[in-house]
């Protein structure tokens, strides 16, 4: 394949990957605690050696390809939204809630919790919220639930447990697991400085206008590359046609 077509292909693939990320951001702009992501790209230079049949001054010609540099995550805090629900909680500052899943403990900023049939505080997927002594259970006799800034959960009969908030040295190194959960091999750090706000939810930090603006730019880039590729293919077709008409 012609080198110019390979360069165009690398640009189109990068645009396709970036559109995938933007689509996921937009799909989660209403997901509590969701952190927007973006693609990192860099220029990859490859050199083409001079041909053996060429004469005169020659040098290795550089080819600039687009290389996928991975995904970055914007870990900035989203705006706080007051819901008034007793089991809605937002972390102001650093930290993550911990939930117990069949695959081990996972971490989330999504504080939309509820009670399951056993009275345990669980997330939307039914995974129990981890307290200092395991899952926190609420009974009908506990009445209204109060959650203090330090995570202490109490009811009419006294303290029910303390929600464990943990932090990590690098949030960017945490891996998305789906359902707005993260996994990491890093050692969790207790008391990262965040406080719990009861009756609040942290909204997604996705800004729809910015995402749509970026999407339009990428679509234009993709269309420009596609148009350039079509022109190059037409020129090649014309050259081959003209060469075919030359008499030996």
CORCOR-V7061 format. One record per residue. N is the residue number from 1. SS is DSSP state (H for helix, E for strand, L for the rest). PHI is phi in degrees with one decimal (none if undefined). Layout:
BEGIN
N,SS,PHI / N,SS,PHI
END
This chain:
BEGIN
1,L,none / 2,L,-61.0 / 3,H,-59.2 / 4,H,-63.4 / 5,H,-69.0 / 6,H,-65.4 / 7,H,-63.9 / 8,H,-60.9 / 9,H,-63.1 / 10,H,-63.6 / 11,H,-67.4 / 12,H,-67.1 / 13,H,-64.2 / 14,H,-63.9 / 15,H,-64.9 / 16,H,-62.5 / 17,H,-65.8 / 18,H,-64.5 / 19,H,-64.6 / 20,H,-60.6 / 21,H,-65.6 / 22,H,-63.2 / 23,H,-61.0 / 24,H,-67.7 / 25,H,-61.0 / 26,H,-65.7 / 27,H,-67.1 / 28,L,-111.0 / 29,L,-68.2 / 30,L,-107.4 / 31,L,-85.7 / 32,L,-57.3 / 33,L,75.4 / 34,L,-71.1 / 35,L,-112.5 / 36,L,-64.7 / 37,E,-125.6 / 38,E,-151.2 / 39,E,-95.3 / 40,E,-106.9 / 41,E,-123.2 / 42,E,-143.4 / 43,E,-82.9 / 44,E,-113.5 / 45,E,-95.6 / 46,E,-124.7 / 47,E,-104.4 / 48,E,-108.8 / 49,L,-67.0 / 50,L,-64.6 / 51,L,-72.6 / 52,L,-76.5 / 53,L,-94.3 / 54,L,-73.9 / 55,L,-121.6 / 56,L,86.5 / 57,L,-67.2 / 58,L,-133.5 / 59,L,-148.8 / 60,L,-67.2 / 61,E,-88.7 / 62,E,-80.6 / 63,E,-116.6 / 64,E,-102.4 / 65,E,-102.0 / 66,E,-91.7 / 67,E,-114.8 / 68,E,-70.8 / 69,E,-97.5 / 70,E,100.2 / 71,E,-109.1 / 72,E,-109.4 / 73,E,-120.8 / 74,L,-85.5 / 75,L,-94.8 / 76,L,-64.4 / 77,L,-71.8 / 78,L,-82.5 / 79,L,-66.3 / 80,E,-90.1 / 81,E,-120.9 / 82,E,-81.1 / 83,L,-111.0 / 84,L,82.4 / 85,L,-74.6 / 86,L,-63.0 / 87,L,-101.7 / 88,E,-86.9 / 89,E,-137.7 / 90,E,-123.6 / 91,E,-96.3 / 92,E,-93.2 / 93,L,101.4 / 94,L,-79.3 / 95,L,132.5 / 96,E,-137.9 / 97,E,-74.1 / 98,E,-114.4 / 99,E,-126.8 / 100,E,-92.7 / 101,E,-112.5 / 102,L,-60.1 / 103,L,-99.0 / 104,E,111.3 / 105,E,-71.7 / 106,E,-124.1 / 107,E,-123.7 / 108,E,-153.9 / 109,L,-103.3 / 110,L,-78.9 / 111,L,-100.7 / 112,E,-85.3 / 113,L,-112.6 / 114,E,-154.1 / 115,E,-101.5 / 116,L,-89.8 / 117,L,-65.1 / 118,L,-95.5 / 119,L,83.6 / 120,E,-81.9 / 121,E,-78.6 / 122,E,-131.2 / 123,L,-87.6 / 124,L,-64.0 / 125,L,-90.0 / 126,L,87.3 / 127,L,-85.4 / 128,E,-65.8 / 129,E,-72.1 / 130,E,-85.6 / 131,E,-109.0 / 132,L,-65.6 / 133,L,-119.6 / 134,E,106.6 / 135,E,-59.7 / 136,L,-97.7 / 137,E,-110.3 / 138,L,-116.9 / 139,L,-107.9 / 140,H,-57.8 / 141,H,-72.5 / 142,H,-75.5 / 143,L,64.6 / 144,L,-68.1 / 145,L,-97.3 / 146,E,-119.6 / 147,E,-116.2 / 148,L,-79.5 / 149,L,-61.1 / 150,L,-87.0 / 151,L,95.1 / 152,E,-69.9 / 153,E,-104.1 / 154,E,-138.7 / 155,E,-133.6 / 156,L,-64.7 / 157,L,-95.6 / 158,E,121.1 / 159,E,-74.2 / 160,E,-103.9 / 161,E,154.0 / 162,E,-128.8 / 163,E,-69.5 / 164,L,-90.2 / 165,L,-105.8 / 166,E,-128.1 / 167,E,-127.7 / 168,L,-140.7 / 169,L,-62.3 / 170,L,-135.5 / 171,H,-68.1 / 172,H,-65.3 / 173,H,-85.8 / 174,L,-78.1 / 175,E,-100.9 / 176,E,-65.7 / 177,E,-116.3 / 178,E,87.4 / 179,L,57.8 / 180,L,63.0 / 181,E,-111.5 / 182,E,-125.1 / 183,E,-127.0 / 184,L,-159.7 / 185,L,-91.7 / 186,L,-70.0 / 187,L,-77.8 / 188,L,-65.7 / 189,E,-105.9 / 190,E,-71.0 / 191,L,51.1 / 192,L,-75.3 / 193,L,106.7 / 194,L,-79.4 / 195,E,-121.7 / 196,E,-94.2 / 197,E,-110.6 / 198,E,-73.6 / 199,L,76.1 / 200,E,-130.4 / 201,E,-131.5 / 202,E,-82.9 / 203,L,-73.0 / 204,L,-60.3 / 205,L,-90.9 / 206,L,-72.5 / 207,L,-106.9 / 208,H,-54.2 / 209,H,-62.8 / 210,H,-65.7 / 211,H,-64.6 / 212,H,-66.3 / 213,H,-63.5 / 214,H,-65.4 / 215,H,-61.9 / 216,H,-63.1 / 217,H,-61.8 / 218,H,-68.2 / 219,H,-62.4 / 220,H,-64.9 / 221,H,-62.2 / 222,H,-62.0 / 223,H,-64.6 / 224,H,-64.7 / 225,H,-66.4 / 226,H,-63.0 / 227,H,-65.4 / 228,H,-64.7 / 229,H,-62.5 / 230,H,-62.8 / 231,H,-64.2 / 232,H,-64.5 / 233,H,-65.6 / 234,H,-63.8 / 235,H,-63.4 / 236,H,-63.7 / 237,H,-62.6 / 238,H,-62.6 / 239,H,-64.5 / 240,H,-65.7 / 241,H,-63.2 / 242,H,-67.6 / 243,H,-63.4 / 244,H,-70.1 / 245,H,-90.3 / 246,L,-73.8 / 247,L,-82.1 / 248,L,-69.2
END
